[in-house]
Amino acid sequence: MSEQCSLYIKVRISKEDLDTFLKARPIASTINSNWLEWWDSRVMHSKMDLKNIPAYIVPTNGDFLEDILEDKYIVARQAYKDGYWYLLGLQFSENYTEILPMISWIKDLAAHLEPDAKGVAFIYDYLWGDKTVMAYIEISEKLGKLSRTSRTTEINQEVLKEANEMFEILLNSLEDKD
């Protein structure tokens, strides 16, 4: 993986629960079988053993969100629509080690949802077209579960279409600023 992959998050969450999550401190995930199975399924150069999952080092999740939204390289946007919160990062990462804190952040976000709320998050190659998926997280029952999904062809096509359309709108908004 040598090109920047894009981050897409969509979760059903109340504004109050989102606010509670954003006021909380980022926490590191504990390595478990879900993490290890996902890590073992990834193809990467000079793969190391997965020994720890770091958290973002900021006072609150909201501080991290503010940082990502202000980062001109990542080009991130958030939206709240019809009870769903979306976060998009156009050029999020090209490195598996770099995405570990984000996956931990997403898993923590899942813990702040209502028990029946669902969502999805993935880091994938939107910009370059090689159909790679670095990480795919299914969110339900207050848990974020990593899957072995490695190609966009394995993602529910309606979900992928919505993500691609949202990134297309994001790109068009950047062109409109020129």
Stockholm file with secondary structure:
# STOCKHOLM 1.0

chainA/1-178         MSEQCSLYIKVRISKEDLDTFLKARPIASTINSNWLEWWDSRVMHSKMDLKNIPAYIVPTNGDFLEDILEDKYIVARQAYKDGYWYLLGLQFSENYTEILPMISWIKDLAAHLEPDAKGVAFIYDYLWGDKTVMAYIEISEKLGKLSRTSRTTEINQEVLKEANEMFEILLNSLEDKD
#=GR chainA/1-178 SS CCSCEEEEEEEECCHHHHHHHHHSCCCCCCCCHHHHHHHHHCCCTTCCCCCCCCCCCSSCHHHHHHHHHHCTTTCEEEEEETTEEEEEEEEEESCHHHHHHHHHHHHHHHHTSCTTCEEEEEEECSSSCSCBEEEEEEEETTEEEECCCCBGGGSCHHHHHHHHHHHHHHHHHHHHHC
#=GC SS_cons         CCSCEEEEEEEECCHHHHHHHHHSCCCCCCCCHHHHHHHHHCCCTTCCCCCCCCCCCSSCHHHHHHHHHHCTTTCEEEEEETTEEEEEEEEEESCHHHHHHHHHHHHHHHHTSCTTCEEEEEEECSSSCSCBEEEEEEEETTEEEECCCCBGGGSCHHHHHHHHHHHHHHHHHHHHHC
//
